[in-house]
Amino acid sequence: MLHHNPAEPWTVATLAAATGVSRAALARRFTELVGEPPMTFLTGWRLALAADLLREPDATVGAVARQVGYGSPFALSAAFKRVRGISPQQHRIAAPPTAPAGPRAVSGARS
């Protein structure tokens, strides 16, 4: 659920209702299986997706924020800085852009 719909406004209560268990049972079992609480996992997943999307040269922080479930560019920027230690803009500068789709040139190949 979280992987397929990261932009949903998930809470422990909505996840518990979707899986048919109590909030306490969901939080306990999720933490046992995944190693971190559900909302911590969701934050990490959203920020990993955002980091990838920010490598796209035309992607704005606002557009990325909406795609991964943040209500505003400010909210994404604050979470990104809190968890990753750098702003989305700093990440964008440091991360190489994604390669265009299509055939790759082979370095050193002769025609």
C-alpha positions in Angstrom: 0.0 0.0 0.0 2.6 2.5 1.0 4.9 1.7 -1.9 2.1 2.0 -4.5 0.4 5.1 -3.1 3.0 7.2 -1.2 1.1 10.4 -1.8 -2.0 9.2 0.1 -2.5 11.0 3.4 -1.6 7.8 5.4 -1.9 7.6 9.1 -1.5 4.6 11.4 -5.3 4.6 11.7 -6.0 4.5 8.0 -3.3 1.8 7.5 -4.8 -0.2 10.3 -8.3 0.1 8.9 -7.1 -0.9 5.4 -5.5 -4.0 6.8 -8.2 -4.9 9.3 -6.2 -4.7 12.5 -5.9 -2.3 15.4 -3.5 0.7 15.3 -1.5 -0.8 18.1 -1.3 -4.2 16.4 -0.3 -2.6 13.1 2.4 -0.5 14.7 3.8 -3.4 16.7 3.8 -5.9 13.8 5.1 -3.4 11.2 7.9 -2.4 13.5 8.8 -6.1 14.1 8.8 -6.9 10.4 10.3 -3.8 8.9 12.5 -2.5 11.7 10.9 0.9 12.1 7.4 2.3 12.7 5.1 2.8 9.8 5.2 6.6 9.6 9.0 6.6 9.9 9.1 4.1 7.0 6.7 6.2 5.0 8.8 9.3 5.5 11.9 7.5 4.3 10.1 6.1 1.3 8.7 9.4 0.3 12.0 11.1 0.6 13.8 8.4 -1.4 11.2 8.9 -4.2 11.7 12.7 -3.9 15.4 12.4 -4.1 15.1 10.4 -7.4 12.5 12.8 -8.8 14.7 15.8 -8.0 17.3 14.5 -10.3 15.0 15.3 -13.2 16.1 18.7 -14.5 12.6 20.0 -15.1 11.1 18.8 -11.8 10.1 21.5 -9.4 10.2 21.0 -5.6 6.4 21.8 -5.6 5.7 19.1 -8.2 7.8 16.6 -6.4 6.2 17.4 -3.1 2.7 16.7 -4.5 3.9 13.5 -6.2 5.3 12.0 -3.0 2.6 13.2 -0.5 3.7 16.5 0.9 1.2 19.4 1.1 3.7 22.0 0.1 7.2 22.6 -1.2 8.1 23.9 2.3 6.9 20.7 4.0 9.0 18.6 1.6 12.0 20.8 2.1 11.7 20.7 5.9 11.4 16.9 6.0 14.2 16.5 3.4 16.6 18.7 5.4 15.6 17.1 8.8 16.1 13.5 7.6 18.9 13.9 4.9 20.7 16.9 6.3 20.6 18.9 3.1 17.9 20.8 1.2 16.3 19.5 -1.9 18.2 22.1 -3.9 21.5 21.0 -2.4 20.6 17.4 -3.2 19.8 18.4 -6.8 23.2 20.2 -7.2 25.1 17.2 -5.8 23.2 14.4 -7.6 24.0 13.7 -11.2 20.9 14.1 -13.5 19.2 10.9 -14.7 20.4 9.5 -18.0 18.1 9.9 -20.9 16.3 6.8 -22.1 17.6 5.1 -25.2 20.7 3.4 -26.4 23.9 4.0 -24.5 27.1 5.0 -26.0 30.0 2.7 -25.2 33.0 4.5 -24.1 36.1 3.7 -26.1 34.2 1.9 -28.8 35.4 2.2 -32.4 33.2 2.4 -35.4 
